[in-house]
Amino acid sequence: MGRAGSIYLIFVGLFFCAAGGGLAWLMWRSFHRASDQQGWKEVECRILESGMEERRIGKEVGTEYRFKVLYGYQFEGIPHTSGRYSLRGSAWSGSTSRPEALVEKFPEGSPRRCFVNPSDPAHAVLKRDSRGPGYSLWVPLLFVVGGSGIILGAVRGMLRENRNRERGARSPVG
C-alpha cells in the first residue's frame, strides 16, 4: 500500500477513535449522573396536577404530546414542589399513548414516592435515570480499540515500506 493509502487509513482510524471516544464520554456522563441519583433521598409526595401537554411547531409538523406533572413533598420539614418527571423531563412524542400511560400511573391526588437531591432539596424527580449506559460502555470503546488498531497497522505499513525502500537503495545494482 502506498503512503497516501496509509495516511487515509490513519484518518479513518482517527475518525473511529474520535467517534467512539465521544460516545463513550457521553455514556459515562449519563452513567455518572444516574449513579449520583442513587444517593438521593426517597420521600413521600402527592401528585397535585397530572396531565398531557401538547405543542405544534409548524403547519407541516404534527402535534406532539408529553406528560406534565406537578407534585408536592416535604424534605427536612420544608415543603417543596417539583414538575420534573425525570432529570431530562418528559420527552415529546407524536403519539399520546406514553403520556396517557403516565397520567394513569400518576393520577392527581395520588400519593407516590419521589427522589430528592439532598444538596438541593428543591430538585426532585419521580423517576431516577437508568445506569444502563455504563453497562454498555464497552461498545463505543470497541470503536476506539478498532480505530487504534487501524492507525497502528497503517503506521507499521509505512515504516515497513520505508525500510524496504532503504534496503533497495543500499543494495548494489548488478
N, C-alpha and C positions, 0 to 999 in steps of 0.2 A: 504494500500500500504506500502511496506517495505521502509526502509531507502535508499536502493540502487535505488529504483524507484523514490523516491523524489529527490535524487541527480541528477539522469538522467533528470528529469523534470526541475530542476534548470538550468542545462546546456543547455537544449533545449530553455528555456526562455531567457537565456543569449545570445544564438545564434540569436534568433529573435530580441532582443533589439539591438545587435551589427549590424545586417544586416539592420534593419530599421533606426537606428541612422546614419549609414554610408551613406545610400542612401539619407536620409533627409539632411545630411550635404552637399552632392554633389549637390542636387537640390537647396538648399538655396544658395550655392556659385554661381550657374548658374543664379539664380534669381537676386542675388545681382549684378552680373556683368552686366546683361541685364538692371537692373534699373539704374545703373551708366551711361549706354549709353544713357538713355533718356535725359541727360543733355548735350550731345554732340551737337555741332552746325551743323545745316544743311546748306550746301553751294552748289553752282553750281559746277559741274565738267564736264569734257569732256572725253569720252572713247577714249583712244589712241590706245589700242590694245584689241582685244576680240577674243578668240579662244578656242580650245579644246586641252588639253594636254593628252598624253597617256603614259602608262607605262606597262611593263610586268615584273613581279618579277621573274618568272621561267618558265620552259617549261610546267610544269603541271598546271600552273595558267593562266587563260585567261587574255586578255588585259583589263586594267582598264582605265577609262577616267575621266577627271574633267575639270571644267570651269577655264580658265585662263584669267585674265583681268589686264589691266594697265590703270589708269586714272589720269588725272591731275586736280588740283584745286588750288585755292588761299585762304589762310587764313591770315587775317590781312595784306594783301598786299604782302605776301611772297608766291611764287609758290612752290607747293609740288606735288609729285606723290605717288601713292599707288597701290599695286597689290592685296589688300585684298577685297574679296567679303564680308566676314563677319569676326568676330573675330577668328573663328575657321578655316577660309579659306574655300575652296571648297572641298567637300567630293569626294573621289574616288568612282567610280561606274563601274560595269561590263556592264552597258548599256550606250549608247550615248544619250539617249533621254533627260535626265536632263541637261547635259552640252550644248547640242544643243539648248534647250529651253532658257537657259541663254544667249547664244551667240546671239540668235534672240532678246531677251529682251534688251541686252546691245550691240548693234552693234557699230563698230568702227566709230568714228566721232560724235556720238550722244551726246547731252547734257543730263545730268542726275543730280540727287541730291545725294550727299554723306554726311556722318556724320563724323565730325572731332572732335577728342578728344582735348578740349581746353587746357588741361595741357600738351599735347604732340601733336602739330599740324601735325607732320609727320605721325601720326597714324590716318588713316581714313578707313571707311568701306562703302560699298554700301548698305548693309542690316544690320540693328540692330538685335541683338539677341532677342528672344522671352522671355517674362516674365512668360510664361506658367508653368515652373517648380514650381514657387512659389505658383501658384493656385492649384497645385496637391500635395503640401507638406503634406497634411493630410494623404495620402495613406501610405507612409512609417512610419508615426507617429502611424498609427494603429498597425503596427508590434511592435513598441516599447511598446505601451499600452498592446497589447496582450501578449508579452513576459514578461512584468512586472506582468501581471495577472497570468501567468503560474508559475512564480517564487514565487509570494505571496501565491498562492494555495499550492504549494509544501512545502513551509516553514510552513504554517499553519498546513498542514497534518503532518509534522514531529513533530511539537510542540504538537499537539493533541495526537499523538501516544506516545510521551514521557510522557504526563500527564496520559494517560491511563495505561501505564506501571508502573508509580509511584503509582497510586491508587491500582493497582493489587498487588504491592509489599507490600503495607501498610495494606491491608485487611487481617484479620485473616483467617487462613485456618481452616475450620471446619469440 
